[in-house]
Amino acid sequence: MRPTVPALVMALALTLAACTPAASGGPTPEPGPGTPVASPSAGPGPEDVVATTAIVAGGGELTVEVHPVVRAGEHAILTLDLLPGTPEGEDLAVDDLFETEIGVHTTAGGGLRLVDLPADTVYTVALDAGGDAVTTLDESPTIPAAGLRVRSAYAAPPADQDSLGLLLPGAYLPEVPVIEGEATAGALRPASGTEDTGDGEATLDLDAVAEAPVVALDSYTRELDGAVSTLTTTEQVQVTLGADVLFAVDSAELTPEAVAAVDAAAAHLAGRAPGTIDVVGHTDDIADDDHNLDLSERRAQAVAAALTERIDTGAYPIRTEGRGESEPLVPNDGDANRALNRRVTLTLTSEVVTETTVQAEGELPPFGAGPVGAGPEGVEVTSNRPYRVAAPRATRVDGHLVVEVQVTALDEAVDDEDGVAFLNGLWSYRGRDADSPRDAMSLVLLSGSTAVYPLDYLAGETAGGRPTWFPLGEADTLRRIDGGQTLTFTAIYPDVEGAESVTLQLGEATGTMPLRLTDVPVEG
């Protein structure tokens, strides 16, 4: 659901004033995602810099200084100072670094997202009636050598919210203070494309806000070598059990191996408020329609019978249904896809009452599709160019894991048209009727035989009406990287209870270079 926020009666005038400190030009700080800057005990003011990070972009380095999020009525204003560092002190073209795309529509500043991890929600940039971002940032901007102040509008967080996370391209800053105010912080210079009143003021037009999305974050995990897949939202949990683990071929009698799968499903359901559980059986397209419909109904009934031994059916009544081959997840065009379509789903629509953490069980499955190495040291791959891919750390933040992946170009190319184009496979657990960014980072986090996917959210629809889901992480890895430079990509995953290290894996899919990074230390 994407609630909207009404426009304020008056726009906020943003007064130009003092400059912020110059960029250090140094590398991204080593510990954790982002480096908070100490603020006065009385609390920061709108001009204070509360966090700083550096992003490699456009052949140079861009220092981002973050000011407090200012809550002004029903809106919030995020203020960033962008300070370029280039060898000759020139302007820095960052191209589409801060943009997102849905279909053919580009949103300037769409890559700047405010995050409430404890509530599993993300605040995306406010939009006007034409669907354009309410921000002072242009599309594909060039950052002047003197620096650029950028302001963007969002929905205001609740009155008792005193901080939000900030997800930038390549960095997650976990705690940006939220303060009350009128967003009157000074500017380095007017943002290009922004109204300049001629008396030193640049205006962010909050009257233009037609929609300020606050969107729920969903999580997806696969346990027991894929036998149990769980999609969790704030409103619903759907557990999918692979029929090949539950049943023998053409059978509706549960196998001994099904016990662990049903146990796992019951644990996920028990963390929700009472409600009706819908158990639905599905088949592939082998055999005729009537046979498949009957088989799917009997399989749903078998799972429901096993579930009644594990949950209170007075609080969680169960109803069953079979849908045969009518709702495939993927086309029935091969053995692997048919296996995905043979399944039983358990769906409960109710609120979360007890947070169910991801349990790591079993052994890490074999992997022979590509190079394997320890995460901090990384592995070398050759795609369009030679690279080293490493994962120095995963950091626990508010019940989640923030993962950093670093890609270093091992050649001497400068301004090469080929960027990092191998970190995304085209497969999505959302199914064939959903879209996702073509060049989003899609590494899966493994702990034992449990696979954890990045959090995601419904970002909008294409012009043709297809829902588009964005990961809570890098939506576009395809950007400039010169020889010797290192790009950092970030994604946020559900936490894995008790894990001291995790594995990151990029599997075989169209457009990827398969690899596995083991022993990634979990900090925090």
N, C-alpha and C positions, 0 to 999 in steps of 0.2 A: 504494500500500500504506500502511496506517495502523497502525504499530506502537503497542502499548499499553505503559504503564509500570506495574508493580505498585505498589500503595499501600505507603507506609512503615508500619512497625509502630506508630509513634507520631506524633501530630499535633505540629506545631511551634507553640510558644507565641510569640506576637508581642507584645512588651512595649511598652506606651505610654510615651513619654518626651518628648523636647524637640520643639518646633515647628520647622518649616523656615522659611526667610526668606519674607517677604511678597512677593506678586506685584508686578511693576513696573507692570502695566496698560498697558505700551507695545505698539506694533505688533509683529507677527512680524518677527524680524530679517531683514534683506534678503538677506545672502549664504546660498546653499545651503539645503538642507532641514535645519532644526534648528541649534541653536547650542550646541556642546559647551562645558562649563564646565571650566576648568583644575582638575586634581586633584593632590594631593601626589605627589612623585616616588616615594614608597614604595608608591604604589598607593592607590586609594580604599577607604574603609570603607563599610559598609552605610548609614551616615547621610549620606554625602556626596552632594551633587547633582552629577551628571556631565553632564547636558544639560537644557536648558530650551527650551520652545517655547510659543507662544500659539495658541489655536484660537478662532475666532469661533463662538459657540454661544449659543442661548437668548436672543438679544437683547443679550448682553454678550460678554465675552472671558474665556476660561478659560486660565490659565497652568498648564502641566504641567511639574512638576519631576520629573526621572527619577533614580532611585537605581540603583546597580549591580544587575545580575541576580545573585542569590545562588544558587549551586549547593549544594544540600543533599542529598547522597545521589543518589537516582534522580530527584529533582525539582529544578526551579528556580523561584525566586519573583521575580516582577517587582513592584517597589514604585514607585508614583507618588503624588505629592502634587498634588491638584487645587485650585487657588486661584482663586476667581471674581473677576472684576472687573465690577461693574455700576455705573451712574450713581449710585445711591443706597446702594450698599454692601449690597444685599439678597442673599439666597440666589439661586442660579442654577439653574433647571430646564434640564437639557441633554437631556431626553427620551431618544431612542434613539441618541444620538451614538455610544456605544461598543458598540452591539449589532449582531448579525447575525441573519438569519433564513434558515432552510431550511424551505420549506413554511410550516406554521403554527407551527413551533417557534422560539422566540426564545432566543438565547444571550447572556446578559449578559457584557460584556467580550469578546465575539467579535471586535470591531473592533480589539483590541490584539494585534498579531501580532509575534513575534520572528522574525527573518529571518537566514539564513546565505546570503548571495548567492554567495560563492565555491563553495559546495556545492549551490546551487540547491535549498534546502529552506526550509520555513516551519514554525515551531512555533506551533500554535494552542492556545488555553486548554484546560487539562485539564477533563475531564468526569467527573461521578459516574455511578453505575449508572443513574440516571434520565435521563441525557443533559443535565443542567444543569451550568453552568460552576462550577468550584471557584475561587471568587473572593469577595472581600468586597464587590464592587460589585453594587448592586441593579439591576433593570431600570428604565429611565427614571428615573434618580435626580435628586434635587434636591441640588445641592452647597451646603452651608452656607457662609455668608459667612466663617466662620473657616477654611474649607478642609476637605478630606477626604483622608485617606490611603487608598489602594486597593492591595490585594495580590491577585495572581493566580498560580495554579500552572501550570507547564508541565513538559514533559519536560526533564531536565537535558541540556545539550549535552555533547559529548565532553570528557574530562578535559583535553585540551590546547587547548581552545577558550577564548580569553581575551576575546572580545567577540562581540556579536551586534548586528544592526540592529534597530531598533524602528519598526514601521509604525503610526502613529496616524492617526486621521481628519485629513487635511489636512497631514501632515508625515511625513517619513522621517528618523530619526536614525540615521546609518550606523554608529556605533560606541559601543555601550553596554558598559562593562566587565563581564566575568563574574568573580565572586570566589567563593571558598569561604567557607562560613559556615553559620549556623543561622537566618538570617532573623529576627534579633532587633532590627531597626531600630525606633525609636520611631514614634509616630503622632500626627497632629494631633488626631484624635478617633476613637472607634470608628466603623467604617463601619456605616451603618444596615443592619439585617438580619443583622448578625454577632453571634455570641455574645459578650456582655460578662460576664466572670466576676465583676465587682464589685470587683476589686482592681486595676483599671487594665489588664487584659489583654483583647485581642480575638484570637480564635483562627481561623486559616485551617486547616480540617480536611483535612489531606493524607491521612488515612485514607480519606477519601471518594473519592479519585481512582481511577477505574476505567479511564480511557483518557487518555493524554496524546499527542495526535497530533503526529507529525513527518512532514510530507508533501512529496513531491517537487514542484518547480515545473516546469511545462511551458512551452514557447515555440512561437509560431506566426508564420510569416512568409509573405508572398506576393511572389515576384520576377517580373521580366519581364512586367509588366502583368497579373499573376495567373496566368501560364502555369505557374508552379511554386509550390506551396504546401508548406511544411515544418512538421510538428508534431514537436517534439523533446522527449523525456523522458529521464530518467537511464537508462532501460532500453531505449528503442526510438527509432528515427527512422522517420517515415513521410513520404515525398515523394509528393505528388499532382501529376500532370501533366495539364493541361487538354487533352482530346482535340481540341478545336477548333484548337489550335495545332499539335498533333502530326500530325493527319490531315485530309484533305479529307473531305467528306460521304460516309459509307458506304464509306470506304476504310481499309485497314490498311497503307498505304504512307506512311512518314514523309515529311513535307514538309521543305523546306530550313530553315524556321523552327524545326523541332524540334531542330536541333543544339544551340542555346544552352540549351534546356530540359534536354536529356539531360546536357549538360556540367554544369549546375548540380546536377542530381540526383546525378551521380557524385561531385561535390565533397562533398556532404552525407554520402553513404554512406561515403566514404573516411576520414572522421573517427572512425569507430567501429571497435571490435575486430572481427576476422573473424567471419563468420557467414553464414547463408543469407539471401539476398534473395528475398522473395516479390514477384513482379510480377503484379498482378491487373488485368484490364481490366473496365470497367463501361460500360454504355450508358444511354440514356434509354428511354422506353417506346414510341418510334416503331418501327414494324415489329413482327413477331411474335416470340415468345419464342425460337424456334429460331434465327432470323436474328440476333437480338441476342446470343445466347450464342456463336454462331460468330464474329461480328464482334469481340466482346470478347476471345475467345481469340486471334484472329489479331493484334489490336492489342497484347496483352500480349507475344506472341512477337516482334513487331517492335521493341518497346522493349527487350526482353531482348537481342536481337541487337545493337542499338546500344550497349547497356551493356557487353557483353563486350569491346568495343573500347576501353573506358575504365577498366576495373577488372581486378584479378587474380581470375579466376574460380576459381583454385585455393584462394584464401583466402575468396572470396565467391561460393560456388556460387549459381546462380540457378534458381528454379523458377517456372513460369508457370501461370496459371489465368485463365479467363474466367467472370464471374458475370452477364453480361448485364444485365438491368434489375432483378435481384432485390434489390439493396442500394442504393437511392437515398439520397443525402445529404439531399435535400429533396424535397417532393412534386413530381411531374411535372405542374405546373399552369400552366406558362407557358414562354416561350422562355428567359428568364433562368435559371429553375430547371433546365430540361432541360440547359442548357449546363453547369451545375455537376455534374450527374449523369454527363455524358460525360467519363470520366477514366480514367487508368491510375495505380494506386498502387504504390509501391515501399516495402516494409517490411523493416527490418533490426532484429532484436532482439539487441542487444549493448551493451556498455559504451562510454562515450565514452573515446577515447584521445587525440584531438587536438581541441581546441575549435575548431569551425567558426564564424567570425564572420560576421555578416550583411554581405553585399556590396551596396553601393548602386550601381546601374547605371541607365542610361537617363534619360529626361527625366520631370519631374513631369507627370503626366497633366492634361489640362484639367479645370476644375471650374467649373460654372455653377449649382450647386444652391443656393448661399447666399452670404453675404458673405465676402470674402477680405481679409485684412490682415496686417500684420507682427505676429508673436506678442507682442513686448513692448508694443506699443500696443493691440492687440486690435481686436475688431469689436463692433458693437452688434447685438443681436438682440432681437426682441420675441416672447416666448412668452406665458405668462399675465401676465407683467410685463416691463418693459424692463430689459435687462441689458447690461453690457459683459463680454465674455469675452476674456481675455488669457492668454498663456503666456510669462512672463518669462524662463524658462531651462529647460534640461535639464542635469542634472549627472551626470558619469560617476562611478560608484561600483562598484568590484569587477566590472568588465566588463559593467555594465548602465547604463541611462539612467534616472535618476529625474526625472520630469517634473512640474512644477507648473503647474496651471491655476487662474487666479483669475477668479472671477465676482463682479461688483459690481452691486448693485441700484441702478438709476438713478432710482427713484421715492422717495416719502417714506413708504411703507407701514410700519406697525409691527405686529408679531405677525400678519402676514398668513398665512392658512392655506396659501397657495400657495408652495412652495419651488422649488428648481432642479430642474425635472422634464424637461429636454430634452437631457440629456447621454448618454442611453442609447438605442440602438436595440435592437430585440428579436431581431435576427439573431445567431446564434452559430455560429462555425466548428465547434463541437462537434456540430452536427447537431440534428435535430428530437427526438431521444430524450434530450437533456440539458437541465437547467435551469441558469439563472444568475440572480443578483439582478436584480430588475426595474429598479432605479434605480442600478445600477453605472455608473461613468463608462466610456464605451466609445470614446474617441477613438483613431484609428489614427495611428501615427507613420509618416510618409513620408520617404524619402530617395531622390530620383530616382523610378524606377518601382517601388521596393521598399516594401512595406507591412509594418509590424511591429506586432504586437498586444501588449497587456500580458501579462506572465507570468500564468499561472493555475494553480490546483491543485484537486484533488478535495476538497471540503469535507465531503461527506456525501451522504446520500440523503433524499429526501422520504419521507413515510409510504407513498406508493405505489411506492417503490423506484426513482424516477428519480434518477440521479446529478446532483449539483449542483456546479457549478464556480464558484469565486470568483476574481476577478482579484486580483493582488497590487497592490492600489490601492483606490480609493474604492469600497466596496460599496454605499453609499447616499448619493446626492447630494441627496436630497429632505429637506432640513432647513431650519429657520427662518433667514431672512435678512431683516433690516430694511433700509429704504431707506438708501442710503449705505454700507452694510456690504459687506465683501468676504470671500467664502468662498474658501479655498484647498483644492483637491483634488489628490491625488497619485496617480500610478501609476508602476509600474516596468516597463521594457521591456528586451529584449535590446539590447545596444549595436550600433551601426552603425559598422563599421570606418572610421576616418579622417574621419568626419563632423564638420564644424565648426558646422553648423547643420542643423536638421531642420524638417519641417512637420508640424503636427497637423491632422487632418481628422475631422469628424463628417459621415458621409454621410447619404444619404436613407434613412430607415427609420421605421417607426411610432414616434411619440412623440418624434422628435428635431427640432432646428432645425439644418439643415445649415450648416456653416461650415468655413472653412479658415484656419489661422494659419501663416504662412510665416516663414522666417528666425528661428526660435527658436534662440538661441545655445546651443551645447554647451560647458559649463564643466567644468574638472577634467581 
